[in-house]
Amino acid sequence: MANDKYSKMMKGLKPNKAVQEKPEGKTSRGGKSSNPDYRPTTVFFLESARKEASKLLIDGVFGDIDFSDLINSLLIECLAKHKKGQ
């Protein structure tokens, strides 16, 4: 049942293009920690929500994204909705 709820919520979300695109001329994958477009941020989540999201991410329910990509996609979606409402 949880899969259906989150699958519907995540249906339109895609991983961030900055994460998908590989920089030209580099052989290593790199990562967010070496990408100047990303900045580490501390946030507080309900433990039950974090655990459930982690389990669903491990099971691949949201596709091939990690926790920070999931949060980033949700934040971008929220900001876009807010911008439309202004």
N, C-alpha and C positions, 0 to 999 in steps of 0.2 A: 504494500500500500504506500509506503514512504517513497518507493521508486517512482510511482505514478505522479505523486504530488510534486516531487522535485524535477522529474523529467519534463513536466508541463512548464514549470517555472523557468527551466534552463533551455527550453527548446530553441529560442531565438538568439541565445548568447553564443558568441564565438570567441576563441582565444585572441588575445591582444595581438595585433599585427607585429608589434615590436618584438614579441616573443617568437612569432612564427617565422619571420624573415631572417635569413642568415646573412650576416654582413659579408660583403664580397671580399675575397682575398684572405680570409681567415680560415684556417683549417680546424681550429678548435671551436666547440659550440659556444663557449663563453657562458654568460649567465646574467641574471638580473643584478647580482652584486657588482659586476664590472661594467654594467650599462649605465651611463650617466642619466638616462631618462627615468631610472628607478631610484627610489629612496626608501630606506627601511623606516617603518612606522610601527609603533606599538598600539594595539587596540585590545579592548577587553570584550570577550564573548561569553555568553552563558556556556558553561561547561557542557551541558547536554546538547546544545546546538553545535558546538565545535566537534564533539565526539561523533554526532550523527553525520555531519558534513564530511569528516575525515573518513568514516566508514564508506560513505557513498563515493568519495573520490577514489579510494582504494579499489572499490568494486567497478570503477569506470563508468558510473551512472552519468556523469557530466562530460564524458569524452576524455580526451587525452590532455587534461589541464591539471595544474596543481592548485593548492589552496590560495596562493596569492593571485593567480590568474582568475580564479573563481571570484574572489573578493573584488578585484580590479574590474572585471566585467560587470558585476552587480553595481558597483559604484558609478561606472560610466553610464550604465542604463538609467540609474536613478538621476544622475545629473542631466541627461538628455530629456527625461520626462519633466524635470523641474524647469528646464529651459523652455520647453514647449508651453508650459503653464504660465509663463510670465507674460 
